[in-house]
């Protein structure tokens, strides 16, 4: 039995353009649970997840409800961690044997107050807008907005994770044989106040879930770090007649290519960081392919011993 950290992309609970209802999110949680249940039975498994659409929805609700002061992003991240963790936990529990325990753990992560991310917001949250509507929302609410594919969305700071405070409790739960859902939405962003004596406070930011999941996989000594996304593999020449999916590659070989900063870039970098620091294997694949990808049959596997780059043969 190995130890696996699997990071679910934001599409795991809400597909792009899909209405943000509880029923839609539960339907997608059930699909995710079906893909992950075999992994949970075969390995010590930690599940992390994105929360961009959900935290954006809560932030928008906060703005609309004017009777009280808006709740900060760190509190909203904690709320989404509970909501999404509950849905995944319940749907997994409906598939796994009754005696297989599952626990969702609120996870605080430390960031650096001087992180340059605070001067350049890049993390997409919330719903998608047309360019005109996004710029109107930005003017009305003081947001920063940027293009995200064919749409526009709100962006907030995304500092790098420094320390995961709940690593040891996560390890204890794993050692008891339970599956853990943790570090949802990149974890609750916190920092120590300068000049204060160990006073931890929340931060108005959202940590990238792939970097947070990478750090968690490193801390836990995971054998595999899996990033489940909405593409089957890492593709070269994406969207062209020459596109090809990578089957296996070394982290150094990946340095030769550039991937979009808002989508595949952080996933590739997180995979490289994990492999270089731990010697383990990182896998980027479609959610439905997770069990097969861990066996090396699907997705892109990044490892130190990959040798010459291998590609998937097109059907």
C-alpha positions as CSV (number, residue, x, y, z in Angstrom):
1,X,0.0,0.0,0.0
2,X,1.4,3.4,-1.0
3,X,0.5,6.9,0.2
4,X,-1.2,9.2,-2.3
5,X,-2.2,12.8,-2.3
6,X,-4.7,13.5,-5.1
7,X,-5.7,17.1,-5.9
8,X,-9.1,17.6,-7.5
9,X,-9.4,20.5,-9.9
10,X,-12.1,23.1,-9.6
11,X,-14.1,21.2,-12.3
12,X,-14.5,18.3,-9.9
13,X,-17.4,19.9,-8.2
14,X,-18.5,22.5,-10.8
15,X,-17.8,22.4,-14.5
16,X,-17.0,25.6,-16.4
17,X,-20.2,27.5,-17.2
18,X,-22.4,25.2,-15.1
19,X,-24.9,26.7,-12.7
20,X,-23.6,26.9,-9.2
21,X,-26.4,24.9,-7.5
22,X,-26.0,22.4,-4.6
23,X,-27.5,19.7,-6.8
24,X,-24.9,20.2,-9.5
25,X,-22.1,20.2,-7.0
26,X,-23.4,17.0,-5.4
27,X,-23.7,15.3,-8.8
28,X,-20.1,16.2,-9.6
29,X,-19.0,15.1,-6.1
30,X,-20.6,11.7,-6.8
31,X,-18.6,11.4,-10.1
32,X,-15.4,12.3,-8.3
33,X,-16.1,9.8,-5.5
34,X,-16.6,7.0,-8.1
35,X,-13.3,7.8,-9.6
36,X,-11.4,8.0,-6.3
37,X,-13.0,5.1,-4.3
38,X,-10.7,2.4,-5.9
39,X,-7.7,4.6,-5.0
40,X,-8.9,5.0,-1.4
41,X,-9.3,1.2,-0.9
42,X,-5.8,0.5,-2.4
43,X,-3.7,3.3,-0.8
44,X,-3.5,5.7,2.1
45,X,-5.2,8.6,0.4
46,X,-5.4,12.3,1.0
47,X,-7.9,14.3,-1.2
48,X,-7.5,18.0,-1.7
49,X,-9.7,20.1,-4.0
50,X,-10.1,23.5,-5.6
51,X,-12.8,26.0,-4.5
52,X,-12.5,28.9,-7.0
53,X,-16.2,29.0,-8.0
54,X,-17.5,28.3,-4.5
55,X,-15.4,30.9,-2.7
56,X,-16.2,33.5,-5.4
57,X,-20.0,32.7,-4.9
58,X,-19.7,33.3,-1.1
59,X,-17.7,36.5,-1.6
60,X,-20.4,37.8,-4.0
61,X,-23.1,36.9,-1.4
62,X,-21.2,38.8,1.2
63,X,-21.1,41.9,-1.0
64,X,-24.8,41.6,-1.7
65,X,-25.8,41.2,2.0
66,X,-25.2,44.7,3.3
67,X,-26.6,44.4,6.8
68,X,-23.2,43.3,8.2
69,X,-19.6,43.8,7.3
70,X,-18.3,41.4,4.7
71,X,-16.5,38.2,5.9
72,X,-12.9,38.0,4.8
73,X,-11.6,35.5,2.2
74,X,-9.8,33.3,4.8
75,X,-13.2,32.7,6.6
76,X,-14.9,32.0,3.3
77,X,-12.2,29.5,2.3
78,X,-12.9,27.7,5.6
79,X,-16.6,27.6,4.7
80,X,-16.0,26.1,1.3
81,X,-13.6,23.6,2.9
82,X,-16.4,22.4,5.1
83,X,-19.1,22.4,2.3
84,X,-17.0,20.6,-0.4
85,X,-15.4,18.2,2.1
86,X,-18.9,17.3,3.4
87,X,-20.1,16.5,-0.1
88,X,-17.0,14.4,-1.1
89,X,-17.0,12.7,2.3
90,X,-20.7,11.7,2.0
91,X,-20.5,10.5,-1.6
92,X,-17.3,8.5,-1.0
93,X,-19.0,7.0,2.1
94,X,-21.9,5.8,-0.1
95,X,-19.4,3.8,-2.2
96,X,-16.7,2.6,0.2
97,X,-17.3,-0.2,2.8
98,X,-19.0,1.1,5.9
99,X,-15.9,0.4,8.0
100,X,-13.6,2.6,5.8
101,X,-13.5,5.9,7.7
102,X,-13.3,9.3,6.0
103,X,-12.5,12.6,7.8
104,X,-12.5,16.2,6.5
105,X,-9.9,18.4,8.3
106,X,-9.9,22.2,8.3
107,X,-6.4,23.0,7.3
108,X,-4.6,26.3,8.0
109,X,-1.5,27.2,5.8
110,X,1.0,29.9,6.5
111,X,2.0,32.4,3.8
112,X,4.7,35.1,3.8
113,X,3.5,38.7,4.3
114,X,6.1,39.9,1.9
115,X,5.1,37.4,-0.9
116,X,5.1,39.4,-4.2
117,X,1.7,37.8,-5.0
118,X,0.0,40.5,-2.9
119,X,1.1,43.1,-5.4
120,X,-0.1,41.1,-8.4
121,X,-3.4,39.2,-8.0
122,X,-3.6,36.2,-10.3
123,X,-5.9,33.6,-8.7
124,X,-9.3,33.3,-10.4
125,X,-12.3,33.0,-8.2
126,X,-16.1,33.2,-8.7
127,X,-18.2,33.0,-11.7
128,X,-17.4,33.8,-15.3
129,X,-18.4,37.1,-17.0
130,X,-18.2,38.8,-20.4
131,X,-15.5,41.4,-20.6
132,X,-18.0,44.3,-20.3
133,X,-19.8,42.8,-17.3
134,X,-16.5,41.9,-15.6
135,X,-15.2,45.5,-15.9
136,X,-18.5,46.9,-14.7
137,X,-18.3,44.5,-11.6
138,X,-14.7,45.6,-11.0
139,X,-15.7,49.3,-11.1
140,X,-18.7,48.8,-8.8
141,X,-16.9,46.5,-6.3
142,X,-13.3,47.5,-6.4
143,X,-12.2,44.1,-7.8
144,X,-9.3,43.2,-10.1
145,X,-10.5,41.2,-13.1
146,X,-8.6,39.4,-15.8
147,X,-9.4,37.2,-18.9
148,X,-9.7,33.5,-18.2
149,X,-10.0,31.8,-21.6
150,X,-13.0,33.2,-23.5
151,X,-14.4,34.7,-20.2
152,X,-13.4,37.2,-17.6
153,X,-13.2,36.6,-13.8
154,X,-12.2,38.2,-10.6
155,X,-8.6,37.6,-9.4
156,X,-7.2,37.8,-5.9
157,X,-3.6,37.3,-4.5
158,X,-2.2,33.8,-4.5
159,X,0.8,33.6,-2.2
160,X,3.0,30.5,-2.0
161,X,2.3,28.1,0.9
162,X,5.1,28.0,3.6
163,X,3.8,25.7,6.3
164,X,0.8,23.4,6.8
165,X,-0.2,23.5,10.4
166,X,-2.3,20.3,10.4
167,X,0.3,17.9,8.9
168,X,0.7,15.8,12.0
169,X,-3.1,15.3,12.6
170,X,-3.4,14.3,8.9
171,X,-0.6,11.8,9.3
172,X,-2.2,10.3,12.5
173,X,-5.6,9.9,10.7
174,X,-3.9,8.2,7.7
175,X,-2.0,5.8,10.0
176,X,-5.4,4.7,11.4
177,X,-6.5,3.6,7.9
178,X,-8.9,6.5,7.2
179,X,-9.1,8.6,4.0
180,X,-8.5,12.3,4.7
181,X,-9.9,15.3,2.8
182,X,-7.7,18.3,3.6
183,X,-6.2,21.6,2.4
184,X,-9.3,22.3,0.4
185,X,-9.1,25.4,-1.8
186,X,-5.4,25.6,-1.1
187,X,-6.0,25.7,2.7
188,X,-7.0,28.7,4.9
189,X,-4.4,31.4,4.2
190,X,-2.8,32.7,7.5
191,X,0.3,34.6,8.5
192,X,2.0,35.8,11.7
193,X,1.6,39.5,12.4
194,X,4.9,41.3,12.2
195,X,6.2,42.3,15.6
196,X,3.6,40.2,17.4
197,X,4.5,37.2,19.5
198,X,3.2,34.2,17.6
199,X,-0.1,35.9,16.7
200,X,-1.6,34.0,13.7
201,X,-4.1,35.9,11.6
202,X,-6.1,35.3,8.5
203,X,-5.2,36.7,5.1
204,X,-7.2,38.1,2.2
205,X,-6.0,35.7,-0.4
206,X,-6.5,32.2,-1.9
207,X,-3.5,29.8,-2.1
208,X,-3.1,27.8,-5.3
209,X,-4.4,24.3,-4.5
210,X,-1.7,22.6,-6.6
211,X,1.2,24.2,-4.7
212,X,-0.5,23.6,-1.4
213,X,-1.2,19.9,-2.3
214,X,2.4,19.6,-3.5
215,X,3.7,20.8,-0.1
216,X,1.3,18.4,1.7
217,X,2.5,15.5,-0.4
218,X,6.1,16.4,0.4
219,X,5.4,16.7,4.1
220,X,3.6,13.4,4.2
221,X,6.2,11.5,2.3
222,X,3.7,10.5,-0.4
223,X,4.7,8.0,-3.0
224,X,2.4,9.6,-5.6
225,X,1.1,13.1,-6.1
226,X,-1.9,13.1,-8.5
227,X,-3.4,16.3,-10.0
228,X,-6.8,15.4,-11.5
229,X,-7.9,18.0,-14.0
230,X,-10.2,18.3,-17.1
231,X,-7.6,17.2,-19.6
232,X,-6.4,13.6,-20.2
233,X,-2.6,14.5,-20.0
234,X,-0.1,17.3,-20.4
235,X,-0.2,18.1,-24.1
236,X,2.5,19.7,-26.3
237,X,1.3,22.0,-29.1
238,X,-2.2,22.0,-27.5
239,X,-5.0,23.0,-29.9
240,X,-2.9,22.4,-33.0
241,X,-2.9,19.5,-35.5
242,X,0.5,18.6,-34.0
243,X,-0.7,18.2,-30.4
244,X,0.5,15.2,-28.5
245,X,0.0,13.9,-25.0
246,X,3.0,13.2,-22.8
247,X,2.9,9.7,-21.2
248,X,6.1,9.9,-19.1
249,X,8.8,12.6,-18.7
250,X,11.5,13.8,-16.3
251,X,11.0,17.1,-14.5
252,X,14.1,18.4,-16.2
253,X,12.7,17.6,-19.7
254,X,9.6,19.6,-18.8
255,X,11.8,22.7,-18.4
256,X,12.0,22.9,-22.1
257,X,8.3,23.8,-22.5
258,X,6.1,26.7,-21.5
259,X,2.6,26.1,-20.2
260,X,-0.2,28.7,-19.6
261,X,0.2,30.4,-16.2
262,X,-3.5,30.3,-15.5
263,X,-4.1,26.6,-16.1
264,X,-1.5,24.0,-16.8
265,X,1.5,26.0,-15.7
266,X,1.1,25.7,-11.9
267,X,0.2,22.0,-12.3
268,X,3.4,21.2,-14.2
269,X,5.5,23.3,-11.8
270,X,3.9,21.6,-8.7
271,X,4.6,18.1,-10.3
272,X,8.2,19.1,-11.0
273,X,8.7,20.4,-7.4
274,X,7.3,17.2,-5.9
275,X,9.4,14.9,-7.9
276,X,12.6,16.8,-7.5
277,X,12.2,17.2,-3.7
278,X,10.9,13.7,-2.9
279,X,11.9,11.3,-5.7
280,X,8.3,10.2,-5.9
281,X,6.0,10.2,-8.9
282,X,3.7,13.0,-9.9
283,X,0.8,12.4,-12.3
284,X,-1.4,14.8,-14.2
285,X,-4.6,13.2,-15.6
286,X,-8.3,13.4,-16.1
287,X,-10.4,12.7,-13.0
288,X,-12.0,9.5,-14.4
289,X,-8.5,8.2,-15.3
290,X,-7.0,8.5,-11.8
291,X,-6.8,4.7,-10.9
292,X,-5.4,3.8,-14.4
293,X,-3.0,6.8,-14.3
294,X,-1.5,5.6,-10.9
295,X,-0.9,2.3,-12.7
296,X,0.9,4.2,-15.5
297,X,-1.7,3.5,-18.2
298,X,-3.2,7.0,-18.5
299,X,-2.2,10.6,-18.0
300,X,1.2,12.1,-17.7
301,X,3.7,10.6,-15.2
302,X,6.6,12.8,-14.1
303,X,9.5,10.9,-12.4
304,X,13.3,11.0,-12.1
305,X,13.6,7.6,-13.8
306,X,11.3,8.3,-16.7
307,X,14.2,8.3,-19.2
308,X,13.4,9.5,-22.8
309,X,10.0,11.3,-23.0
310,X,7.2,8.9,-24.1
311,X,4.0,10.0,-25.7
312,X,0.5,8.6,-25.9
313,X,-0.5,7.1,-29.2
314,X,-3.5,8.9,-30.7
315,X,-6.5,6.6,-31.3
